[in-house]
Amino acid sequence: MKTKFVALFATILIAGCQTTTDSSQNGTETSGARYTIGYDNQHKSGSLVNGGVGIEGRDIIELSRFITADLEKNFQVLTDDRPRVIIDSKYFINDSASAIDTNILTDKLRANLIRLMKNKIVFVGRQNILMVMKERELKSENIVSSRSNAEKVMGADYRFSGRITTAESVNPRTGHIKRYNQINLEIIDLSTSEIVWSQIFSFEKMGRDNVIYR
């Protein structure tokens, strides 16, 4: 009896670890996400990967690499000498079907650009404005000492904005989802409202929507 129980348990465990499949009249589809990235004239595709069809860590890493490389190549769009730039999630809108904290995307992008372009761009930490104002208040009241004679908080010349959108289709026979994800990034001239740079990063995933994103 004990031997039969162990054998049954092992069978269940192995079955749980295998990739699930859905049979249809046209054959068998493997569940999971097929990963494809496309931008400009480049096309990068991948085979079956673990995960769902939403925006995940690998997507954010790929996006950050792409945008950083593109800005290094097209830096001349920022016409000022050492322009002051804000990169935060204030004007980054998520209109997609994926639940994602846009801060993780802008934080990654900002950190990469600071590391690579800090000698060309002044990065304004507008997301820390309350912290700065509190410290300035303490200094103005002579509660703490100050080494700075700055009268005003640094303004910015440009600011990043963006939008995440998705479109998807569902195979009613297999339950598989094909989701197209698009991330549009723009740099806005804060004096004229001109869009001085824009780039779209898009990728498509196919699989089951069986991953919970928080």
Secondary structure, DSSP 8 states (H G I E B T S, - for coil): -HHHHHHHHHHHHHHHHS--EEEETTEEEE-SEEEEEEETTEEEEEEEESS-SS--HHHHHHHHHHHHHHHHHTGGGS-SSS-EEE-SSTTEEE-SSS---HHHHHHHHHHHHHHHHTTT-EEE-GGGHHHHHHHHHHHHTTSS--S----S----SEEEEEEEEEEEEE-TTT--EEEEEEEEEEEEETTT--EEEEEEEEEEEEE-------
